[in-house]
Amino acid sequence: MWNYKKYNYIILTGFALILYFLFAYLLERTSFYKLLFLWISLFSCSYYLYRSRITDFSFLVYISILFRFIFLFSDPNLSQDFYRFIWDGRMLLEGYNPYLSLPETFIEQRNYPINQAVELYNGMGAMNGSHYTNYPPINQLCFFIASLIANNSIIGSVIVMRLIIILADIGILFYGKKLLEKLQLPASNIFLYLLNPFVIIELTGNLHFEPVMLFFLVWGLYKLNQKNWVLAGVLFAVSISVKLIPLLFLPIFYQLFIKKEETIFKGLKKLIGFYLVIFVTICLLFLPFFSSTFISNYSKSVGLWFKNFEFNASIYYLAREIGYLFRGYNEIAIIGKIMPALTIVFLSLISFYKKNNSMKQIITSMLFGLSFYYFTTTTMHPWYLSTLIILAVFTKYRFPIIWSLVVILSYQAYANTPWKENLWFITLEYLIVYGFLIYEVFIKNKPTQKLSGKNCYEKEKESGLFNHNSNI
C-alpha cells in the first residue's frame, strides 16, 4: 500500500533542500524580501518535519546533517567575517601573532605577509581590517587548521572551517542527547537546535564558530552533571577560549557546589578548585600569544563592542533615544558602560538568590542571565542567539526559538545603501520576542496547582513549542 505520509516527507525534505540551495548559492543579503521568503519557508518546512517525525530520531538526524552539507561549497552570503578568520589563520601559519598587528597596516605599506592578502582585506572590509582581532586562541586554532590545509584557496579554507563547524554540531547532538536523557527530558528536544534553519544558515552557512563553543559548553554541563568538576572545568575553559560569552555563566554554579555538599567548607573548596581549573586552563591556552601589547590590543578590541558598535539592540536603543532628548547626542560611551554593570547585578541576583542547586535550574538561570545581557547590549548580532537556543533545549522556555525566527528582520539594514537600520523592523522584532517571553513567564509557565493522572499527562503534552510529547 502506498504510504502517502512518507511521500509527503520526501517531497517536503526535497523542497527544503532546494530552498537551502537557493539560500546558499543564489542569494545576496541585500535582497531582503527574497531572504525573508526563504527564511519563513524554511522555518515552515522544519516545523512540519519536526512535528510529523518527532518519533523518528534517525530521520531527523540525517536531514539535519544533510541540510548543513548543502552549504559546503558556498561562500557565506550574510557575513564577511570569514575573510578575517582566514587572515588570522594564515598569519599564524606564517609565524605572526595575529593579536599584534592590523591588516590595514600591511595593506597600506604594500607588505603582503600572507597569500591572497589584498583579496582577504577587501573581503573583510576597512572597518574589520582596522581593528585588532578579538577571537580567542581555540578559535584561532580552527583558523590555523583551515590555513594549514588550504593555504592558497579561500574557498578551500571555507570548506575546512565549515567541516569543523559541522563536526561540532554532531558533537552537540551526541552530548546534548545524553544530557537530555540524564535530565529526563525528551531526546527530540535537541532538534530545536539541530533542525533550526537559523542555526543551519547562520552558523554552518555563514561560518560563525558558536557550535565549537557550544560543543564544549554542553559537554562541560554533561560532565558537571556527572560531578566530574575537574574535566568540566577544563571543558568550560576551552569553550571560553572559543568565544568569551560562557564567562557570564561562572557565578551561576555557586549554589551547585555549595548546596550539594555536606558542609559549606567542602562545597566552597570544590567551587574554588573548579574556578582555578578554568582560570589556569584559559591562561595556558592564551600563553603562546601573551605579551603586554597583546593585553592592550585585545582589551581595546573587546571594548569596542561596548563603546562603539551598535546593531539590533533593544533596551539600549531606548536608552539612546532618551539620551538624545536630554543631551542632544549619542551617549553610547556612557550607556555602553552602564549596561554591562546592570548585567553583572542581574547575574549576581540570580546566582545567589535564585534556587540553582539542580542542573535544570542552573541551565534556566544561564538562559535568563544571557538573555538579560542580550536585551541590554549595544550590539546584538543574530548568530549570538545560538547560545540561547541550545540552553532552551534543556528548559521549558521557547522564546529563543521565536527570536531565531524574527531576528531576520534585523537584516533589512543591509537592503539599504549605505547600510542603515530601520527601527520599525527592530521594534517589530522585539515586540514579538518580549510578547512571547511575557506569555511564557507569566501565563503559560506560571505556577499552578499540582495535577495528577491523565490531567497531568495532558498538561505535560502541551509544554513547549514544537514539543507535543514533552514532559518538561
LUMRO-689437 format. One line per field, with one value per residue (C-alpha): residue number from 0; x, y, z. Coordinates in nm, 2 decimals. Each point is the difference from the previous one (the first is absolute). Layout:
BEGIN
seq NUM  ...
c1 X  ...
c2 Y  ...
c3 Z  ...
//
This chain:
BEGIN
seq 0  1  2  3  4  5  6  7  8  9  10  11  12  13  14  15  16  17  18  19  20  21  22  23  24  25  26  27  28  29  30  31  32  33  34  35  36  37  38  39  40  41  42  43  44  45  46  47  48  49  50  51  52  53  54  55  56  57  58  59  60  61  62  63  64  65  66  67  68  69  70  71  72  73  74  75  76  77  78  79  80  81  82  83  84  85  86  87  88  89  90  91  92  93  94  95  96  97  98  99  100  101  102  103  104  105  106  107  108  109  110  111  112  113  114  115  116  117  118  119  120  121  122  123  124  125  126  127  128  129  130  131  132  133  134  135  136  137  138  139  140  141  142  143  144  145  146  147  148  149  150  151  152  153  154  155  156  157  158  159  160  161  162  163  164  165  166  167  168  169  170  171  172  173  174  175  176  177  178  179  180  181  182  183  184  185  186  187  188  189  190  191  192  193  194  195  196  197  198  199  200  201  202  203  204  205  206  207  208  209  210  211  212  213  214  215  216  217  218  219  220  221  222  223  224  225  226  227  228  229  230  231  232  233  234  235  236  237  238  239  240  241  242  243  244  245  246  247  248  249  250  251  252  253  254  255  256  257  258  259  260  261  262  263  264  265  266  267  268  269  270  271  272  273  274  275  276  277  278  279  280  281  282  283  284  285  286  287  288  289  290  291  292  293  294  295  296  297  298  299  300  301  302  303  304  305  306  307  308  309  310  311  312  313  314  315  316  317  318  319  320  321  322  323  324  325  326  327  328  329  330  331  332  333  334  335  336  337  338  339  340  341  342  343  344  345  346  347  348  349  350  351  352  353  354  355  356  357  358  359  360  361  362  363  364  365  366  367  368  369  370  371  372  373  374  375  376  377  378  379  380  381  382  383  384  385  386  387  388  389  390  391  392  393  394  395  396  397  398  399  400  401  402  403  404  405  406  407  408  409  410  411  412  413  414  415  416  417  418  419  420  421  422  423  424  425  426  427  428  429  430  431  432  433  434  435  436  437  438  439  440  441  442  443  444  445  446  447  448  449  450  451  452  453  454  455  456  457  458  459  460  461  462  463  464  465  466  467  468  469  470  471
c1 0.00  0.13  0.10  -0.11  0.14  0.35  -0.03  -0.09  0.31  0.22  -0.16  0.04  0.36  0.08  -0.17  0.21  0.31  -0.08  -0.07  0.33  0.18  -0.16  0.10  0.36  0.08  -0.25  -0.08  0.16  -0.08  -0.10  -0.31  -0.19  -0.34  0.15  0.19  -0.32  -0.20  0.27  0.04  -0.37  -0.04  0.29  -0.14  -0.34  0.17  0.20  -0.30  -0.21  0.28  0.07  -0.37  -0.07  0.32  0.07  0.02  0.23  0.33  0.23  -0.20  0.04  0.37  0.06  -0.19  0.16  0.35  -0.11  -0.13  0.34  0.19  -0.20  0.21  0.34  0.13  -0.17  0.14  -0.17  -0.25  -0.13  0.34  0.35  0.17  0.14  0.26  0.14  0.00  0.21  0.23  0.07  0.05  0.25  0.19  0.04  0.12  0.27  0.11  -0.16  -0.20  -0.34  -0.08  0.29  -0.07  -0.27  -0.08  -0.03  0.36  0.14  -0.22  0.09  0.37  -0.05  0.14  -0.19  0.10  -0.25  -0.15  -0.29  0.06  -0.17  -0.30  -0.05  0.03  -0.25  -0.23  0.01  -0.05  0.19  -0.18  0.09  0.35  0.06  -0.06  0.21  -0.14  -0.21  -0.03  0.13  0.27  -0.21  -0.19  0.34  0.09  -0.29  0.11  0.35  -0.12  -0.19  0.31  0.23  -0.22  -0.10  0.26  -0.05  -0.37  -0.27  -0.28  0.22  0.04  -0.37  -0.07  0.24  -0.15  -0.35  0.09  0.14  -0.34  -0.20  0.21  -0.06  -0.38  0.03  0.17  -0.28  -0.24  0.19  0.04  -0.32  -0.20  0.19  -0.07  -0.37  -0.03  0.18  -0.24  -0.30  -0.09  -0.10  0.30  -0.18  0.04  0.35  -0.16  -0.12  0.37  0.11  -0.30  -0.04  0.06  0.15  0.27  0.07  0.02  0.17  0.25  0.08  -0.09  0.16  0.29  -0.05  0.18  -0.27  -0.05  0.36  -0.05  -0.34  0.14  0.25  -0.27  -0.25  0.27  0.11  -0.36  -0.04  0.32  -0.10  -0.33  0.21  0.19  0.33  0.07  0.37  -0.06  -0.31  0.23  0.24  -0.29  -0.14  0.34  0.03  -0.35  0.09  0.32  -0.22  -0.25  0.02  -0.37  0.00  0.19  -0.34  -0.12  0.27  -0.17  -0.31  0.17  0.05  -0.30  0.06  0.32  -0.10  -0.34  0.09  0.28  -0.03  0.17  0.04  0.38  0.01  -0.22  0.20  0.32  -0.13  -0.14  0.33  0.17  -0.25  0.07  0.38  -0.01  -0.18  0.23  0.32  -0.12  -0.09  0.34  0.18  -0.20  0.07  0.37  0.14  -0.13  0.07  0.18  -0.08  -0.09  -0.24  -0.19  -0.03  -0.12  -0.24  -0.16  -0.04  -0.16  -0.25  -0.08  -0.12  -0.31  -0.11  0.11  -0.01  -0.22  -0.38  -0.22  -0.34  -0.02  -0.32  0.02  0.32  -0.17  -0.27  0.27  0.18  -0.32  -0.04  0.36  -0.07  -0.29  0.19  0.36  -0.05  0.25  0.08  0.09  0.14  0.32  -0.20  -0.29  0.24  0.17  -0.33  -0.15  0.27  -0.02  -0.37  0.08  0.24  -0.26  -0.27  0.24  0.09  -0.37  -0.08  0.33  -0.05  -0.37  -0.17  -0.01  0.28  0.08  -0.10  0.12  -0.34  -0.02  0.36  -0.06  -0.32  0.20  0.26  -0.27  -0.15  0.34  0.12  -0.34  0.03  0.34  -0.12  -0.31  0.23  0.30  0.09  0.06  -0.21  0.12  -0.24  0.24  0.03  -0.34  0.14  0.11  -0.36  -0.14  0.22  -0.08  -0.37  0.02  0.05  -0.27  -0.38  0.05  -0.02  0.03  0.35  -0.15  -0.25  0.29  0.19  -0.29  -0.05  0.36  0.01  -0.17  0.33  0.15  -0.22  0.28  0.22  -0.27  0.08  0.29  0.19  -0.08  -0.27  -0.23  -0.37  -0.12  -0.35  0.12  0.21  -0.30  -0.22  0.27  0.02  -0.37  -0.05  0.29  -0.10  -0.36  0.07  0.24  -0.26  -0.25  0.23  0.11  -0.33  -0.27  0.11  0.25  -0.13  -0.03  -0.33  -0.16  0.15  -0.16  -0.02  -0.08  -0.14  -0.03  0.37  0.10  -0.22  0.16  0.35  -0.08  -0.08  0.33  0.25  -0.02  0.04  0.00  -0.34  0.16  0.20  0.01  0.18
c2 0.00  0.35  0.19  0.36  0.14  -0.13  0.14  0.34  -0.01  -0.07  0.28  0.24  -0.10  0.05  0.34  0.10  -0.11  0.22  0.30  -0.05  -0.03  0.33  0.16  -0.12  0.07  0.24  0.26  0.33  0.15  0.33  -0.19  0.03  -0.12  -0.31  -0.06  0.03  -0.23  -0.28  0.05  -0.04  -0.29  -0.19  0.05  -0.13  -0.31  -0.06  0.04  -0.25  -0.25  0.03  -0.03  -0.29  -0.21  0.07  -0.37  -0.07  0.11  -0.14  0.17  0.34  -0.06  -0.09  0.30  0.24  -0.10  -0.01  0.36  0.11  -0.17  0.20  0.30  -0.17  0.16  0.34  0.33  0.15  0.25  0.17  0.07  0.10  -0.10  -0.31  0.20  0.12  -0.36  -0.11  0.30  -0.09  -0.36  0.07  0.25  -0.28  -0.23  0.25  0.04  0.33  0.07  0.11  0.20  0.24  0.15  0.16  -0.12  0.36  0.07  -0.27  0.11  0.37  -0.09  -0.23  -0.28  -0.32  -0.26  -0.27  -0.15  0.20  0.28  0.27  -0.21  -0.09  0.36  0.12  -0.28  0.07  0.38  0.30  0.01  -0.36  0.04  0.31  -0.18  -0.26  -0.35  -0.10  -0.38  -0.21  -0.27  -0.31  0.20  0.10  -0.37  -0.07  0.28  -0.15  -0.35  0.15  0.19  -0.30  -0.22  0.27  0.28  0.11  -0.02  0.21  -0.25  -0.28  0.17  0.05  -0.37  -0.10  0.24  -0.11  -0.36  0.09  0.17  -0.30  -0.23  0.22  -0.02  -0.38  0.02  0.22  -0.27  -0.27  0.17  0.20  -0.32  -0.16  0.30  0.01  -0.36  0.06  0.29  -0.23  0.23  -0.11  -0.07  0.15  0.35  0.01  0.06  0.34  0.08  -0.24  0.04  0.37  0.18  0.30  -0.23  -0.17  0.33  0.23  -0.25  -0.26  0.23  0.32  -0.16  0.13  -0.23  -0.01  -0.37  -0.07  0.21  -0.17  -0.35  0.05  0.18  -0.28  -0.26  0.19  0.02  -0.38  -0.06  0.24  -0.19  -0.31  0.18  -0.01  0.36  -0.01  -0.11  0.23  0.29  -0.08  -0.02  0.33  0.16  -0.13  0.12  0.35  -0.02  -0.03  0.28  0.20  -0.01  -0.30  0.22  0.14  -0.34  -0.06  0.17  -0.21  -0.32  0.13  -0.18  -0.33  -0.04  0.16  -0.16  -0.34  -0.07  -0.11  0.32  0.35  -0.03  -0.32  0.16  0.32  -0.20  -0.17  0.32  0.18  -0.31  0.01  0.37  -0.05  -0.28  0.23  0.30  -0.21  -0.17  0.34  0.14  -0.29  0.03  0.37  -0.04  -0.05  0.35  0.18  0.34  0.34  0.11  -0.29  0.10  0.36  -0.09  -0.27  0.22  0.28  -0.24  -0.14  0.34  0.12  -0.22  0.21  0.35  0.02  -0.27  0.01  -0.25  -0.16  0.11  0.04  0.16  0.18  0.17  0.13  0.13  0.16  0.18  0.13  0.12  0.19  0.18  0.12  0.04  0.03  -0.26  -0.37  -0.11  -0.34  0.07  0.03  -0.23  -0.27  -0.01  0.00  -0.30  -0.25  0.12  -0.08  -0.35  -0.06  0.10  -0.22  -0.30  0.06  -0.01  -0.32  -0.16  0.06  0.05  -0.23  -0.37  -0.16  -0.33  -0.23  -0.01  0.09  0.31  0.10  -0.02  0.20  0.27  -0.01  0.06  0.30  0.14  0.00  0.13  0.30  0.07  -0.02  0.21  0.28  -0.03  0.27  -0.26  -0.31  -0.19  -0.27  -0.29  0.08  -0.16  -0.35  -0.02  0.09  -0.27  -0.28  0.10  0.01  -0.36  -0.10  0.22  0.06  0.34  0.04  0.38  -0.04  -0.21  0.27  0.26  -0.22  0.04  0.37  0.11  -0.01  0.34  0.15  -0.08  0.26  0.24  -0.16  0.08  0.37  0.17  0.11  -0.24  0.13  -0.16  0.05  0.03  -0.10  -0.34  -0.02  0.11  -0.28  -0.26  0.09  0.04  -0.36  -0.12  0.18  -0.09  -0.37  0.02  0.17  -0.26  -0.29  0.15  0.14  -0.21  -0.32  -0.12  0.18  -0.23  -0.19  -0.25  -0.34  -0.23  -0.37  -0.30  0.07  0.38  0.02  -0.20  0.23  0.31  -0.13  -0.08  0.36  0.13  0.15  0.13  -0.28  -0.24  -0.17  -0.31  0.21  -0.09  0.31
c3 0.00  -0.09  0.31  -0.09  0.32  -0.07  -0.35  0.15  0.22  -0.30  -0.20  0.29  0.06  -0.36  0.00  0.30  -0.17  -0.30  0.23  0.18  -0.34  -0.12  0.33  -0.02  -0.36  -0.15  0.27  0.09  0.34  -0.17  -0.14  0.32  -0.11  -0.18  0.32  0.20  -0.22  0.01  0.38  0.08  -0.25  0.16  0.35  -0.12  -0.15  0.31  0.23  -0.20  -0.02  0.37  0.10  -0.24  0.05  0.37  0.08  -0.29  0.16  -0.27  -0.28  0.17  0.06  -0.37  -0.14  0.25  -0.12  -0.36  0.01  0.13  -0.27  -0.26  0.10  -0.03  -0.32  0.04  0.11  0.30  -0.12  0.32  0.16  -0.11  0.32  -0.15  -0.19  0.33  0.13  -0.30  0.04  0.37  -0.08  -0.28  0.22  0.26  -0.27  -0.11  0.36  0.09  0.31  -0.14  0.32  -0.05  -0.34  -0.22  -0.35  -0.12  0.11  -0.23  -0.29  0.03  0.00  -0.30  0.21  -0.06  0.27  -0.11  -0.31  -0.16  0.26  -0.22  -0.08  0.36  0.12  -0.26  0.10  0.37  -0.05  0.12  0.34  0.09  -0.14  0.22  0.33  0.19  0.00  0.29  -0.07  0.29  -0.05  -0.06  -0.27  -0.14  0.00  -0.23  -0.23  0.00  -0.09  -0.30  -0.12  0.06  -0.23  -0.26  0.01  -0.36  -0.03  0.17  -0.09  0.12  0.34  0.01  -0.06  0.28  0.25  -0.10  0.06  0.35  0.08  -0.13  0.21  0.31  -0.07  -0.01  0.34  0.13  -0.12  0.19  0.33  -0.02  -0.04  0.30  0.22  -0.10  0.10  0.33  0.08  -0.10  -0.29  -0.35  -0.22  -0.29  0.16  -0.15  -0.34  0.12  -0.06  -0.27  -0.24  0.06  -0.33  0.19  0.14  -0.34  -0.19  0.25  0.13  -0.26  -0.29  0.12  0.19  0.35  0.25  0.27  -0.06  0.11  0.31  0.07  -0.05  0.29  0.20  -0.03  0.06  0.31  0.13  -0.05  0.19  0.28  0.03  0.05  0.28  -0.20  0.07  -0.09  -0.36  -0.01  0.09  -0.28  -0.25  0.12  -0.04  -0.36  -0.07  0.13  -0.22  -0.31  0.10  0.32  0.07  0.24  0.25  0.09  0.12  0.26  0.31  -0.06  0.10  0.36  0.15  -0.18  0.19  0.33  0.04  -0.12  0.24  0.37  0.13  -0.14  0.04  -0.22  -0.26  0.00  -0.04  -0.31  -0.14  0.03  -0.16  -0.29  -0.06  0.03  -0.26  -0.24  0.07  -0.04  -0.31  -0.16  0.09  -0.15  -0.33  -0.03  0.11  -0.35  -0.10  0.33  0.01  0.14  -0.35  -0.03  0.32  -0.13  -0.35  0.12  0.26  -0.25  -0.25  0.25  0.14  -0.35  0.05  0.29  -0.11  -0.38  -0.17  -0.02  -0.17  0.06  0.36  0.21  0.34  -0.10  -0.29  0.24  0.23  -0.29  -0.11  0.36  -0.01  -0.33  0.16  0.30  -0.14  -0.37  -0.10  0.02  0.35  -0.09  0.19  0.32  -0.07  -0.13  0.34  0.20  -0.19  0.09  0.36  0.00  -0.14  0.29  0.25  -0.16  -0.01  0.36  0.10  -0.18  0.11  0.37  0.05  -0.25  0.07  -0.21  0.15  -0.29  -0.35  -0.14  0.23  -0.09  -0.38  0.04  0.19  -0.27  -0.26  0.18  0.10  -0.36  -0.13  0.23  -0.14  -0.35  0.08  0.13  -0.23  -0.26  -0.27  -0.05  -0.31  -0.10  0.05  0.37  0.04  -0.05  0.37  0.11  -0.23  0.13  0.36  -0.07  -0.12  0.37  0.14  -0.04  -0.17  -0.37  -0.05  -0.15  -0.28  -0.08  0.01  -0.25  -0.24  0.03  0.03  -0.38  0.01  0.11  -0.34  -0.16  0.08  -0.28  -0.26  0.04  -0.17  0.20  0.28  0.23  0.26  -0.03  0.36  -0.08  -0.10  0.32  0.20  -0.15  0.07  0.37  0.04  -0.11  0.21  0.32  -0.05  -0.02  0.29  0.22  -0.11  0.09  0.34  0.13  -0.17  -0.16  0.26  0.31  0.31  0.01  0.24  -0.02  -0.25  0.00  -0.23  -0.34  0.05  0.09  -0.31  -0.22  0.16  -0.06  -0.36  -0.07  0.15  -0.25  -0.35  -0.26  0.29  0.03  0.17  0.25  0.37  0.11
//
